[in-house]
């Protein structure tokens, strides 16, 4: 399963998640709204209504396409991606940590990126990982969670020159910190 998930993470990176826009960021002027997807078991705040799409990239052991929800501001893109796999991820935290380490290494290697920081995070009691990367003039914040056989990925990308901007940092934190897992009857897509 590790190899399958590493391929999946690399495919995600190469699927165009890095924005190349260099426009002035307007994050202070957006009206954030909660978005819920009961079918995919999560809710999160987006700065604009997200677009739903499917990633049909072939990934071994993945059941069907991944579902993506994304939106962009002039200099920052926000993405939630969910994939369903045949096998569940390990439930023991030490094994899960090792799996997150493998994915971090694979993503950084595949993107030719430098890992800036990383930390353990939780959402709805589930352990995940935050990884911050510098790649080719861009800053990417990547959060991942395994919940049973589901792999949740939250990705924010911005031009490196905007990454330290207070309003951009505030927007990135708001998006990441608003992510929660929900039961199917708590919302709809």
C-alpha positions in Angstrom: 0.0 0.0 0.0 2.9 2.4 0.7 4.1 2.3 -2.9 0.6 2.8 -4.2 0.1 5.9 -2.0 3.5 7.3 -2.9 2.6 7.0 -6.5 -0.8 8.7 -5.8 0.9 11.6 -3.9 3.4 12.1 -6.7 0.6 12.1 -9.3 -1.1 14.7 -7.3 1.9 17.0 -7.3 2.3 16.7 -11.1 -1.4 17.2 -11.7 -0.9 21.0 -11.6 -1.4 21.9 -8.0 1.3 24.6 -8.1 -0.1 27.9 -9.1 2.1 30.2 -11.3 0.1 33.3 -10.8 2.1 36.3 -9.6 -0.8 38.7 -9.2 -1.5 40.8 -6.1 -3.2 38.6 -3.5 -6.7 39.7 -2.4 -7.1 37.4 0.6 -8.3 40.1 2.9 -11.3 40.9 0.7 -12.8 37.5 0.3 -15.8 36.1 2.1 -15.0 32.7 3.5 -17.7 30.1 3.4 -17.9 26.6 4.9 -18.1 23.9 2.3 -19.4 20.4 3.2 -19.2 17.1 1.3 -21.1 14.5 3.1 -20.3 12.0 0.4 -16.6 12.5 1.0 -16.8 12.9 4.7 -15.4 16.4 5.3 -16.0 20.1 5.7 -13.7 23.0 5.2 -13.8 26.7 4.6 -12.9 28.0 1.1 -12.3 31.7 0.2 -14.6 31.2 -2.9 -16.9 28.4 -3.9 -14.8 25.4 -5.0 -15.0 23.6 -8.3 -15.5 19.8 -8.2 -13.5 17.6 -10.6 -12.2 14.1 -10.9 -8.6 13.0 -11.3 -8.7 9.9 -13.5 -4.9 9.3 -13.2 -4.4 5.5 -12.8 -3.1 4.7 -9.4 -2.8 1.0 -8.3 -5.2 -0.1 -5.6 -7.2 3.1 -5.8 -11.0 2.6 -6.3 -12.1 4.9 -9.1 -11.0 8.5 -9.6 -10.0 10.9 -6.9 -12.4 13.7 -6.2 -10.9 17.2 -6.1 -12.4 20.5 -4.8 -10.4 23.6 -5.6 -10.5 27.3 -5.9 -8.0 30.1 -6.6 -7.3 33.6 -5.5 -5.0 35.8 -7.7 -1.9 34.4 -6.1 -3.0 31.4 -4.0 -4.7 28.1 -4.9 -6.6 25.9 -2.4 -7.3 22.2 -3.0 -8.9 19.3 -1.2 -8.3 15.9 -2.8 -9.8 12.6 -1.7 -8.9 9.1 -2.8 -10.4 5.8 -1.8 -8.2 2.7 -1.7 -8.8 -1.0 -1.5 -6.9 -1.4 1.8 -7.1 0.7 4.9 -4.0 2.6 6.1 -2.3 1.4 9.3 -4.1 2.4 12.5 -1.0 2.3 14.7 0.4 5.8 14.9 4.0 4.6 14.5 3.2 2.8 11.2 1.1 5.8 10.1 4.0 8.1 10.9 6.3 6.0 8.8 3.8 6.1 5.9 3.6 9.9 6.2 7.4 10.0 6.2 7.5 7.9 3.0 5.0 10.2 1.3 6.8 13.4 2.4 10.0 12.0 0.9 8.4 10.9 -2.3 6.6 14.2 -2.8 9.7 16.3 -2.1 11.8 14.1 -4.3 9.3 14.0 -7.2 8.9 17.8 -7.1 12.6 18.5 -6.6 11.4 20.5 -3.5 13.1 21.4 -0.3 11.2 20.5 2.9 11.0 23.6 5.0 9.0 22.4 8.0 6.7 19.6 9.0 4.6 18.7 12.0 2.1 16.3 13.3 -1.5 17.6 13.1 -4.9 16.3 14.0 -8.4 16.7 12.6 -11.4 15.3 14.3 -9.1 13.1 16.4 -7.2 11.7 13.4 -3.5 12.0 13.1 -2.1 13.7 10.0 1.0 15.5 8.8 1.7 19.0 7.6 4.6 19.5 5.2 5.8 22.9 4.0 7.8 22.9 0.7 9.8 25.3 -1.4 9.8 24.4 -5.1 10.8 26.4 -8.1 9.7 29.8 -6.8 6.6 28.5 -5.0 5.7 27.8 -1.5 3.4 24.7 -1.0 1.7 23.7 2.2 0.6 20.1 2.1 -1.6 18.4 4.8 -2.5 14.7 4.6 -4.8 12.4 6.6 -5.5 8.7 6.2 -8.9 7.7 7.6 -9.6 4.0 7.0 -9.2 3.5 3.3 -9.5 7.2 2.5 -6.6 9.5 1.8 -7.4 13.2 2.3 -5.0 15.8 1.0 -5.2 19.6 1.5 -2.8 21.6 -0.6 -2.2 25.3 -0.8 0.2 26.8 -3.3 1.4 30.4 -3.6 4.3 32.3 -5.2 7.2 32.3 -2.8 7.2 36.1 -2.7 3.7 36.1 -1.1 4.3 33.2 1.3 5.4 35.5 4.2 2.6 38.0 3.7 0.4 38.2 6.8 -2.9 38.0 4.9 -1.7 35.0 2.9 -0.5 33.2 6.0 -3.9 34.0 7.7 -5.7 32.5 4.7 -3.6 29.4 4.6 -4.1 28.8 8.3 -7.8 29.4 8.0 -8.2 26.9 5.2 -6.0 24.2 6.8 -7.4 24.6 10.4 -11.0 24.6 9.2 -10.8 21.0 7.8 -12.9 18.5 9.8 -14.1 15.0 9.2 -17.9 14.7 9.3 -20.5 11.9 9.3 -22.4 11.4 6.1 -25.6 12.9 7.6 -24.0 16.2 8.6 -24.0 17.9 5.2 -24.1 17.6 1.5 -22.1 18.4 -1.6 
